[in-house]
Amino acid sequence: MDYITYAVPFFLLALLIELIYGIAINKNTYRLNDAISNLFMGTLRTANKLIIIGAAGYVFYLAETNFAIWRMDINSWFTWIFAFVIYDFFYYWFHRISHERQIFWASHVAHHQSEDYNLSTALRQTGTGAFVSWVFYIPMFLIGIPSYVFISVASLNLIYQFWVHSEHIPKLGWFENYFVTASNHRVHHAQNEQYIDKNYGGVFIIWDRMFGTHKIENEDEPCIYGIRGTLNTFNPIWANLHVYVKIMREMWSSRDWKDKLYAPFARTGWSPKSLPYQIEKDNFNAESFKKFNPVISKQHKIYALFQYLFITYIFLAFIQSGYLNYAQLWVTISMAAFTMYCTSIWLDGKKGTRIEIVRLVLCVSIGIYAYLQISLSAIAISVLIYSAINFLSLPLINRTT
């Protein structure tokens, strides 16, 4: 059973509580532009899972039914505890390799791009993870763990990881020695030289202690969050694709066939020696580091927040509810992704009026078609009202651009 769907309302409530608490103690860890970008990424990841038909489920089915050594008893407490622990062991190696090899980092990097650290960062997830992550969990089916148990412990593992994305939770004494906590996970998200590529565990920190990747948070050196190759944009599409683009450029431009073939599997930070041009290395400096934080007006911030709230409404009311067929899902999720892209232009402090008009014309067209041709009156009326509000808001937005 996947428990994540049931946990989402509690996630959002926890975000609100953390925001209020941070403001109350004069240590707010949220910026609206970064938080909306994180939430967009989380929504995009969940939506993608609904439309991507991958090989993972079929491979898991084959492994479980044809190649398993034996089948563990789903009603045994030992099965559940063993599955929970062994899942985290495989998660550790998946997570570690996701930092060490380019093709896996291309997917995982999305989670590390936020330059803030709060509960919204936990929801910033990759939209391409379904293509690669499942390979690491095939052994669980081979040793006889039932698929129902696998799905359950996987979702519980991810839910556990939510609370550790906070700057407000201090070190927790003896608990730090055995479990992943906010303190040791802050280290994992930091790009400081002494912290980078450490603390990969999902629930248990013991794997890091066993395999030499453990690092204790140093109170004398605050964590600086984000990635070395800074994006300087809140664009969720580019956030998901930029490392893949880097790999493809390396494969295309390298003169040596060995470099071309090795590029996807190279260590992160690797550059082909046979490139006809030189790649500038990212020189991280903790003293001069500044967050990407374009100055935008309150109107733009409210407008961006409205886009997120409407996408969330569409997702909960129509996408996740089974209201739409597969083709309609593709159209709706594509428009949601386009809306996220257009909103990121405003958040980046750029002019986005022309492309916004194009987006709204598309919204109106889809709304009219849904109402007249395919009798989706509920979503059609929602989209048309939403489009009207946006059109009426544009003159005010333009005056502040």
N, C-alpha and C positions, 0 to 999 in steps of 0.2 A: 504493500500500500504506500502511495506517495503522500506524505504528510505535509509537503511544502505548501500546497494550495490552501490548506486550513491554517497554516502559520502566517500567510501574507498579511491578513488584517492586523495581527499582533506585531508584525514587523513595522508596519506603517505607524501604528500607535506608539511603538518604542521610539521611532524616529522623532515623533512629535514631542514625546517626553524628554528625550535627550536634548532637543533644540531648546525647549523651555528651560530645562535645568541649566544648560550652558549659558543662556542669556541671564538667568537669575544669579549665577555666581560670577558673572562677568568674564566667562571663558567660553564664548560661543565658537564651536568648531565647524559651523556650517556657512557656506556661501551659496546663494540661490543658484548661480550659474553652474557650479560644480555639482550641487545636489541634484538639480534637474537632469544634468547630463548622466549622472549615475543611475537615476531612476529610469530614464529613457533606455539606457543600456540593459537594465534588468527586464523591462517590459519587452524589448526587442528579443532578448534571449528566450523568454517564455513563449512569445508568439512564434518564434522560429521553430520551436520544438513541435508546434502543432501542424506545421506545414511541411517540414522536412521528413521525408520517408527515408531513413537510413538503413544501413546493413546491420546495425548493432543488434536490434531485436531478433533478427533472423539468425545471426551468428550465436547469440546467447541461447536461443532455442535449440539449435543443433548441438551445441556443447552440452546443454543440460540433458537432452533426450538421448543422444547417441554416444557421447564420449565421456560422460561423468563416471568417475571411479565407483561411486555409490551415491545414493540420495539421502541426505540428512533428514531427520524427522522434523517437520515444520512445527510440531507441538512441543518439542523439547527446548527447555530453557538454555541448554548447552549450545544448541544450534544458533540461537539468537545472539548469545554472548560471543561465541566464536566468530560468527559472521560480522558482528559489529567491530571486533578487534581486527580481524584479518582484512576487512574492507579498508580500515584506516592505514594498515600496513601498505596495501597496494596504492592507496591514495597518496601516501608519502612519496612513493617512487614515481607515480604519475606527476605529482606536483613538482618534484625535484627535476625530473627530465624536462618538464614544461619550462623551467628556467634555464636549462642547460643546452637545449637544442633548438635551432631556429624554427623548424616547422611546428613544434609544439608551443614555443614561445609566441609564435604568430597568433595563436588562438588565446593563450593565457594572458598576454600582455594587457588586454582590455581591462582586466581586474585591477591592474596596478597603476593605471594612468592617473587616477585621481590624486591631486596634490593636497587634498584635505584627508582627514582620517576620522570618520564617524560612521554611524550605522548605515547611512546611505551608501557608503563605500562597499559594504557587504553585498548590496543588491546590484552593484556594477559587475555584470557578468558578461562573458563572451557570447557572441551570437554564432560562433563557428565551432564551439567545443564539441558538439555532437559528432563532428567528422573524425576526431582523433582520440578522445578520452576513453571511449569504451574498450579499446584494445587492451588496456591495462587490467581490466576486470574479468577477462575470459577465464583465468585460472580459478576464480571463485566458483564458476559453474562446473568446471572440470573436477573440482574436489567435492562436488555434491551439494552446494548451497542452493536451495530452491529459489526460483526467480522472485517469488513473493517476498521472501526474506531479504533478498538482495535489494530490491526496490525500497523496502522499508528502511533498512539500515543506511542505505545511501542517502535517503532524504533526511533521516535523523542526524547523520553526520553533517550535512549541509546546514541544517537548522542550528546545530550546536555552534557552528562557525560564525553565525550571525553576531552574537553578543560580544565577540572578541574584537570587533571593529569599533573601538571607542577609545578616546583619550582620557575619559573621565574615570576609568576603572584602574585603581592602583595595582601594584604587585600584591599577590595573594598568598604569600608565605610558602608553606610546604606544597600547596597545590601547584605552584609553578614547576615543581620538579617532575611531575607526572603528566600534567594536562596542558593543552594549549590554552593560553590566557590572553587577555588584552595586552599585557606587557610584552610577552614574547612574540605576539603576532604584530605588534607595532614595529618590532625589529624587522620582521619579514617584509613589511611594506615600505621600509625605509631605503633610501638610496645612498646613505652615508657609506663610506668605504668599509668601515668595520662591521656594518650591518648587512650589506648586500648579499643576497642569496643564502639566507639562513632561515631556520625554523620553518620547515615544510609541513610538519604534521597537521592533521585536520582536527583531531580530538586529543591524541596522545603526543606529548612532546618527547616521549621516551625514544622514538625512532631517531630523532635528531641527535639525542645523546648517544645512541648506539652507533650511528653512522657518521659522526663528526661534523654535523651541520648546525649544532646548537649554539646560540649566542644570547647572553643575558643583556637586557636593556641597561645601558649605562646612563645613569641620571645626570652625568656631567656633559653628555652629548645628546641633545634632543634629536629625535628622529625627523628627517626631512623626507616627505613622502613624494611619490611619483616615480617616473622612469627617467633614465639618463638621456635617452633620445626624446626630449620633451615634444609633445604634439603641438602645443600652442593653438589649440582649437577645441571646441566642445562638440564637434561633428561626430555623431555616433557611428556613421557609416565608415568614415576614415579611421576612426578608433579601432574598428574591427578588422580593417583590411591593410593598414599601412605596413605591417611587417611582411605580409604576403606579397605586397607590391615590391618591397625591398628584395625579397628572395627572387622574385621573377626577374627583376632588373639585373641581379647578379648572374642568374642563369643565362639571360639573353646577352649580356654584355661581355661576359668572360670569354677570353680567347682560348683557354685551355678546357678541353672536354671534361677533365677530371674535376675542375672547379665548378663547371656547370652541373654535373651530377652530384657533387658533394654539397652544394649550397643549401639545400633543404635540411640536411642532416648535420650541418656544421654547428659548432658551439656558438652560442649567442655572442655577438660582438665580433665574429669572424668576418674577414673581408677577402675576396679572391685576389690572389697575387697577379692574376692575368688580366685584371680590369684595365682598360685603356685610359682610365682616369683615376684620380686619387679620391678616396672617400675621407671626408673630414671626420675625425673622431670627436665624440662628445666629451668635453672636458668639464666634469662636474666640480664645482667649487661651492662648498657649504656656506662660505661667507658671502658670496655674491649671488647665491640662488634667490630667485624671485618667482612667486607663483604667477601663472598666467591668469590675469584678472582684468580684462578690459572694462573700462568705465562705460556703463550704459544707464539710461534713464530709468526712473521708477515705472514709467509706462511700459517700457520694453520688458522689464522684469515681470510685471503683472500679466502682460500679454503672453510671455513664455510660460508662466505658471498656469495660465488658463489652458494652453495647449496640452500641457501634461495632464491636467485634471480631466480634460475631455477625452484624451487617449485612454486614460485609466477607465473612464466610464464606458467607452466603446469596448474595451478589452473585457471588462467584467460582465457587461450586459449582453454582449453579442458574440465576441470571439471565443471566450472560454465556456460559454453556456451551451455551445452546440447549436446555436440559432442559425448559423450560416453553413452552406455546403462548402466543399473543398475549393471550388473556383472562386466563390465569394470570399472565402478566407484569404486567398491569395491577393485579391483586389484590396480588401480592407487592411490587411497587414502591410501591403505595399504603400498604401496611402498614409498609414500611420508612420512608416519609416520615412516617407517623403516629408511629412509634417515635422518629424524630429530633425531632419536635415535643415529644413527651412528655419526652424526655431533656433538651431545652433548658429545660423548666420547672424541673427539678432544678438545672441549671447556672446558671439565673437566680436561684437562692436562694429559690424559691417552693415552696409545698406542692403536690405533684402526685399524691398518693396515690389520689384518686378516679378521675382520668382514667387513671392507671396500671392500676388494677384493670379498668377498661373495656377498655383496650388488651390486657391479658393474657387476658381472657375472649374477646375477638375472636381472639387468637392460638390459643387452645385450640380454639375453634370451627372455625377454618380448618384447624388440624392434624387434627382428627377427621374433618372432611369430606374432606380430601385423602386420608386413609388409607382411609376406608370407601367413598367414592363414586367417586373418580377415580384410585385406585391410585398416588398419588404418595407411596409409602411412605418414600423417603429424606428428602424435605423434611418430610413429616408428622412423622416420628420426631424430626427435628432441632428442629422448632418446638415439639413437645410437651415434649421434655427442656428446651429453653430456657425455656419458660413455667413449668415446675415449679421451675427454679432461681430464676426471678424471683419467683414466689409465696413461696418459702421465704425469700427475701431481704427481702421487704417489712417484716416485723416489725422487723428490725434497722434498716432505712432509716427507718421511722416513729419509732423511739426517738431518732433524731438530727435530726429535723425541727424 
